[in-house]
Amino acid sequence: MRSLLPKRITNDIAGGAVFSLPWLVARDEGLFAAEDIEVQFVRSPKREAKLERRERSISDPQQVDPIGVHVLFETGEAQFQRGCEWGQIRRAYDSRCGGLIVSKRAAVVCQAILVRPDSPYVHPRDLSGAEVAVHFHAGSHYLTLQMLEGFLPRDSIKVAHIPVTSRRVKALLEGQVEAITVAEPWISFAEKQQCKLISEAYCLGSEVAAPEIDTDVYQAVERALKKAVRLINADKKKYLHYLMADIPSKIGVLAPEDFHLPRLRYVDPAPYPPEEFEQAYRWMLSWGLIQPNAAFEQVVDNRIAVADARQMKRA
């Protein structure tokens, strides 16, 4: 007997295809349909150029709304959204609609610090005092701090907010900033322009779901995503067109051979354990990027972990 699941759920795919690839594949390969789920994808509208120019001068994360591009989730127009581990802790903490972390994200995303081809910088330590353009409260921001604090004292690490990735790349190539941090497909695009890679690292992410998404619905989503992960890992080239479409044609083009496929890492969604939350939260606290009163039970919906454990025990 087919389960009575909602006909439609809405999913915010802000940030680019690399973060949401399993969702896109699950939709287009009929994996959601097989679970009686119809997924509608939504994306926040583009911000005006005037706002972007103002944000470009911001070097204090406290002046930027941590919700960022995930505003559609907060307004109830999306029931799922995903982001980096640290950003999702902060967004769940700040959520006004009761959004909670329900699992780790399937995408293990690479972020890379890059400089221009003619830059004198060749090593992370060279970036002492140099401004690195990132998206505050997103993976490029948090991972830049983590990559550089292994080489530099914290007061020598400088970051600035340029939230739209294409604008970050443009700012680098035009000499407006000395370095940027971006994810795929922009790493491959920048390398195609002969930009130098200074450092790269991978970060976990998590899924945040609206309160009305119950365990049965999420488990159906999870089953579809796991099947999508297997498809992606079996033939990554087949799905590169999703990433290539993120590069506006007026900026340039990428071909499949431009990608370093091992950078694209996808794993099964899994529960987000308390010890991983605690490590991430304490690090955020040390940078003043969250308040000192957050708790695991406050931002993580442990019903998913409990249901998964029961399912594994039955298996």
C-alpha positions as CSV (number, residue, x, y, z in Angstrom):
1,M,0.0,0.0,0.0
2,R,1.4,3.4,-1.0
3,S,1.9,5.8,1.9
4,L,-0.1,9.0,2.1
5,L,2.6,11.6,1.9
6,P,2.2,15.2,0.9
7,K,1.9,15.7,-2.8
8,R,4.4,18.5,-2.8
9,I,7.2,19.9,-0.7
10,T,9.2,23.0,-1.4
11,N,13.0,23.1,-1.4
12,D,15.3,26.2,-1.4
13,I,18.3,25.6,-3.7
14,A,20.1,28.8,-2.9
15,G,23.9,28.7,-3.3
16,G,24.4,26.7,-6.4
17,A,24.0,23.2,-7.8
18,V,27.0,21.7,-6.0
19,F,25.1,21.9,-2.7
20,S,21.8,20.6,-3.9
21,L,22.9,18.1,-6.6
22,P,21.3,15.0,-5.0
23,W,18.0,16.8,-4.8
24,L,18.2,17.8,-8.4
25,V,19.2,14.3,-9.5
26,A,16.4,12.7,-7.3
27,R,13.9,14.9,-9.0
28,D,15.0,14.4,-12.6
29,E,15.7,10.6,-12.2
30,G,12.2,10.1,-10.8
31,L,13.4,9.1,-7.3
32,F,11.1,11.5,-5.5
33,A,8.2,10.4,-7.6
34,A,8.8,6.8,-6.6
35,E,8.3,7.9,-3.0
36,D,5.1,9.8,-3.9
37,I,6.7,13.1,-3.4
38,E,6.7,16.1,-5.7
39,V,9.4,18.6,-5.0
40,Q,9.1,22.2,-6.1
41,F,12.4,24.1,-6.2
42,V,12.5,27.7,-5.3
43,R,15.3,30.3,-5.2
44,S,15.6,33.7,-3.6
45,P,15.3,36.5,-6.1
46,K,18.6,38.2,-7.2
47,R,19.6,41.1,-5.0
48,E,19.9,44.6,-6.5
49,A,23.3,45.9,-7.6
50,K,23.0,48.8,-5.1
51,L,22.7,46.4,-2.2
52,E,25.6,44.4,-3.5
53,R,27.8,47.5,-3.7
54,R,27.0,48.4,-0.1
55,E,27.7,44.8,1.1
56,R,31.0,44.8,-0.6
57,S,32.5,47.2,1.9
58,I,31.4,45.2,5.0
59,S,34.1,43.5,7.0
60,D,32.1,42.9,10.2
61,P,30.0,39.7,10.1
62,Q,27.7,41.2,12.8
63,Q,26.4,43.7,10.1
64,V,25.1,40.8,7.9
65,D,21.9,38.8,8.5
66,P,22.9,35.2,9.1
67,I,19.7,34.0,7.3
68,G,21.2,35.4,4.1
69,V,19.9,33.8,0.9
70,H,17.7,31.4,2.8
71,V,15.0,34.0,3.3
72,L,12.4,32.0,1.5
73,F,12.6,29.3,4.2
74,E,12.0,31.9,6.9
75,T,9.0,33.3,5.0
76,G,7.4,29.9,4.7
77,E,7.9,29.6,0.9
78,A,10.4,26.7,1.4
79,Q,10.3,23.7,3.7
80,F,13.8,22.5,3.2
81,Q,17.1,24.4,2.9
82,R,20.8,23.3,3.2
83,G,24.1,24.9,4.0
84,C,27.4,24.4,5.7
85,E,27.6,22.9,9.2
86,W,28.3,26.2,11.0
87,G,25.9,28.4,9.0
88,Q,23.1,25.9,9.7
89,I,23.7,26.0,13.4
90,R,23.5,29.8,13.3
91,R,20.4,29.8,11.0
92,A,18.6,27.2,13.2
93,Y,19.5,29.3,16.2
94,D,18.1,32.4,14.6
95,S,15.2,30.8,12.8
96,R,11.9,32.6,13.4
97,C,9.8,29.9,11.8
98,G,11.1,27.0,13.9
99,G,13.5,25.5,11.4
100,L,15.7,22.7,12.8
101,I,18.7,20.6,11.6
102,V,17.3,17.2,10.6
103,S,20.4,15.5,9.2
104,K,23.8,16.0,7.7
105,R,23.7,17.1,4.1
106,A,24.6,14.7,1.3
107,A,27.1,17.2,-0.3
108,V,30.6,17.4,1.3
109,V,31.6,20.6,-0.4
110,C,35.1,21.8,-1.3
111,Q,35.9,25.5,-0.8
112,A,39.2,27.0,-2.1
113,I,41.1,30.2,-1.6
114,L,42.4,31.5,-4.9
115,V,44.4,34.5,-6.0
116,R,45.1,36.0,-9.5
117,P,47.7,34.4,-11.7
118,D,50.2,37.3,-11.2
119,S,49.7,37.4,-7.4
120,P,52.8,37.3,-5.3
121,Y,50.9,35.0,-2.8
122,V,51.8,31.4,-3.0
123,H,51.1,30.0,0.5
124,P,48.4,30.6,3.1
125,R,50.9,32.4,5.3
126,D,51.3,35.0,2.6
127,L,47.7,36.1,3.2
128,S,48.6,37.8,6.5
129,G,46.6,41.0,6.5
130,A,45.3,40.5,3.0
131,E,41.6,40.7,2.4
132,V,39.9,37.5,1.4
133,A,36.4,37.9,-0.1
134,V,33.8,35.5,1.2
135,H,30.1,35.2,1.8
136,F,29.6,35.9,5.5
137,H,27.8,33.2,7.5
138,A,28.3,30.7,4.7
139,G,30.8,27.9,4.0
140,S,33.3,30.2,2.2
141,H,33.4,32.4,5.4
142,Y,33.7,29.7,8.0
143,L,36.1,27.5,6.1
144,T,38.4,30.4,5.2
145,L,38.8,31.1,8.9
146,Q,39.5,27.4,9.6
147,M,42.0,27.1,6.7
148,L,44.0,30.2,7.6
149,E,44.0,29.9,11.4
150,G,46.4,27.0,11.0
151,F,48.9,29.3,9.5
152,L,48.2,32.8,10.9
153,P,47.3,34.5,14.1
154,R,43.6,35.3,14.2
155,D,44.2,39.1,14.1
156,S,46.1,38.7,10.8
157,I,43.1,37.0,9.1
158,K,41.0,39.5,7.1
159,V,37.7,38.7,5.4
160,A,35.2,40.8,3.5
161,H,31.6,40.2,2.4
162,I,30.9,39.8,-1.3
163,P,27.9,37.4,-1.2
164,V,27.3,36.6,-4.9
165,T,30.0,34.2,-6.1
166,S,30.2,35.5,-9.6
167,R,30.8,39.0,-8.2
168,R,33.6,37.6,-6.0
169,V,35.3,36.0,-9.0
170,K,34.9,39.3,-11.0
171,A,36.3,41.3,-8.1
172,L,39.4,39.0,-8.0
173,L,40.0,39.1,-11.7
174,E,39.6,42.9,-11.8
175,G,42.0,43.4,-9.0
176,Q,39.4,44.7,-6.5
177,V,40.4,42.0,-3.9
178,E,43.5,40.0,-3.4
179,A,41.9,36.7,-2.7
180,I,38.6,34.9,-2.8
181,T,37.0,31.7,-1.4
182,V,34.6,29.8,-3.7
183,A,33.1,26.4,-4.3
184,E,32.6,24.4,-7.5
185,P,32.0,25.1,-10.3
186,W,33.8,28.4,-9.6
187,I,37.0,26.7,-8.4
188,S,37.3,25.1,-11.8
189,F,36.3,28.3,-13.6
190,A,39.0,30.3,-11.7
191,E,41.6,27.7,-12.4
192,K,40.7,27.9,-16.1
193,Q,41.6,31.6,-15.8
194,Q,45.0,30.4,-14.4
195,C,44.2,31.6,-10.9
196,K,46.4,30.1,-8.2
197,L,44.9,27.8,-5.6
198,I,46.3,28.7,-2.1
199,S,44.4,26.3,0.0
200,E,41.3,24.1,-0.2
201,A,39.3,22.1,2.3
202,Y,36.0,20.2,2.6
203,C,33.1,20.9,4.9
204,L,30.1,19.0,6.1
205,G,26.7,20.6,5.8
206,S,23.2,19.9,7.1
207,E,19.6,20.0,6.1
208,V,17.2,22.3,7.9
209,A,13.5,21.4,7.7
210,A,10.3,23.3,8.6
211,P,8.4,22.1,11.7
212,E,5.5,20.6,9.6
213,I,7.9,18.1,8.0
214,D,7.3,14.9,9.9
215,T,9.6,11.9,10.3
216,D,7.9,9.8,7.7
217,V,8.1,12.5,5.1
218,Y,11.8,13.1,5.8
219,Q,12.6,9.4,5.7
220,A,11.0,9.2,2.2
221,V,13.1,12.2,1.1
222,E,16.2,10.6,2.6
223,R,15.6,7.3,0.7
224,A,15.4,9.2,-2.5
225,L,18.6,11.2,-1.7
226,K,20.6,8.1,-0.9
227,K,19.6,6.6,-4.3
228,A,20.7,9.9,-6.0
229,V,24.0,9.8,-4.2
230,R,24.7,6.3,-5.6
231,L,23.8,7.5,-9.1
232,I,26.1,10.6,-8.8
233,N,29.1,8.6,-7.5
234,A,28.6,6.0,-10.2
235,D,28.9,8.6,-13.0
236,K,29.8,12.1,-11.9
237,K,30.3,13.3,-15.5
238,K,26.7,12.6,-16.3
239,Y,25.6,15.3,-13.9
240,L,28.2,18.0,-14.5
241,H,25.7,19.9,-16.6
242,Y,24.0,21.0,-13.5
243,L,27.2,22.7,-12.2
244,M,28.2,24.0,-15.6
245,A,24.8,25.8,-15.8
246,D,25.8,27.9,-12.7
247,I,28.3,29.8,-14.8
248,P,26.5,32.7,-16.7
249,S,27.2,32.5,-20.4
250,K,28.3,36.1,-20.4
251,I,31.1,35.3,-18.0
252,G,32.4,32.1,-19.7
253,V,31.9,28.4,-20.1
254,L,33.2,25.2,-18.6
255,A,33.6,21.8,-20.2
256,P,33.5,18.5,-18.4
257,E,37.3,18.1,-18.7
258,D,37.7,21.3,-16.7
259,F,36.6,19.6,-13.5
260,H,38.7,17.7,-11.1
261,L,36.0,15.0,-10.3
262,P,37.4,13.9,-6.9
263,R,36.4,17.3,-5.6
264,L,32.8,16.3,-6.0
265,R,32.0,14.3,-2.9
266,Y,28.5,13.0,-2.0
267,V,27.6,10.7,0.9
268,D,24.4,9.4,2.4
269,P,22.6,11.8,4.7
270,A,23.1,10.9,8.3
271,P,22.0,12.1,11.8
272,Y,23.9,15.1,13.2
273,P,25.5,13.9,16.5
274,P,25.8,16.0,19.6
275,E,29.6,15.7,19.8
276,E,30.0,17.2,16.3
277,F,27.6,20.0,17.1
278,E,29.5,20.8,20.2
279,Q,32.8,21.0,18.4
280,A,31.4,23.2,15.7
281,Y,29.5,25.4,18.2
282,R,32.5,26.0,20.5
283,W,34.6,27.0,17.5
284,M,31.9,29.5,16.3
285,L,31.7,30.8,19.9
286,S,35.5,31.4,19.9
287,W,35.1,33.7,16.9
288,G,32.0,35.5,18.2
289,L,29.8,34.1,15.4
290,I,27.0,32.8,17.7
291,Q,25.6,33.6,21.2
292,P,26.8,31.6,24.2
293,N,23.4,30.1,25.0
294,A,22.8,27.7,22.1
295,A,22.3,24.0,22.8
296,F,22.0,20.8,20.7
297,E,18.4,20.3,21.6
298,Q,17.6,23.8,20.6
299,V,18.8,23.5,17.0
300,V,18.7,19.8,16.1
301,D,15.5,17.7,15.6
302,N,16.6,14.4,17.1
303,R,13.4,12.6,16.0
304,I,15.2,11.9,12.7
305,A,18.2,10.3,14.4
306,V,15.9,8.2,16.7
307,A,13.8,7.0,13.7
308,D,16.9,6.1,11.7
309,A,18.3,4.1,14.7
310,R,15.1,2.2,15.0
311,Q,15.0,1.5,11.3
312,M,18.6,0.2,11.4
313,K,17.8,-2.0,14.4
314,R,14.9,-3.6,12.5
315,A,17.1,-4.2,9.5
